[in-house]
Amino acid sequence: MNIDELLTRQVARFIDRKADWDAFADARVDGYRRAQHRFIGAGGSGKHDRTDFIPAEHFTLSIMFVPPGQGNAAHTHEVEEVFFILQGKVKVFFQDEAGTRVEAVLGPWDCVSCPANVIHGYENVGLEPAYLQVMLGASKPQLMGYVDEDLARRRDEHLKDMGGARRTASEHGASPLEDPKPLAPRAPGRE
């Protein structure tokens, strides 16, 4: 592969990403609806056989579109996970095995690093959609380990119906846009 081919393979433009509203088992449940835009690797979706992203070598990177009032279920990963808020107001939490939860509300340009095997999650507590950059510390991370027993039992169900019709935002009660695109985020202090 020459250097031109390498650069072409290693570039992913947001305009070309497709919103995957069925990237995770919990994304089928009201309160956890969100769309993953894959850039490097498949993230925690388990859809590693796809070719619509830059091949991952050591980590994954996705952008998550999260409508107001939605988020993800309490879960763990075998590797660390980072949420970097690009746009919106997001409440993140850590939880211990006894169910004690600690929370923080993050805004644009804030981030949290969730250690491996620590229960965590987030919810968009703002009035507008949120965009999060999400990174996982492995090229092919395992599926999420859900705390909820029902979700844990069916954590791979979204992979079993991948041949079905593509789900859209409106089918999930979210934005009427199938592939939402954000406003360009601005660095703090820059107008």
Buried (B, 14 or more C-beta within 10 A) or exposed (E): EEEEEEEEEEEBEEEEBEBBBBBBBBBBBEEBBBBBBBBBBBBBBBBBEEEBBBEBEEBBBBBBBBBBBBBBBBBBBEBBBBBBBBBBBBBBBBBEEEEEEEEEEBEBEBBBEBEEEEBBBBBBBBEEBBBBBBBBBBBEBBBBBBBBEEBBEBBEEBBEEEEEEEBBBEEBEBBEBBBBEBEEBEEEEEE
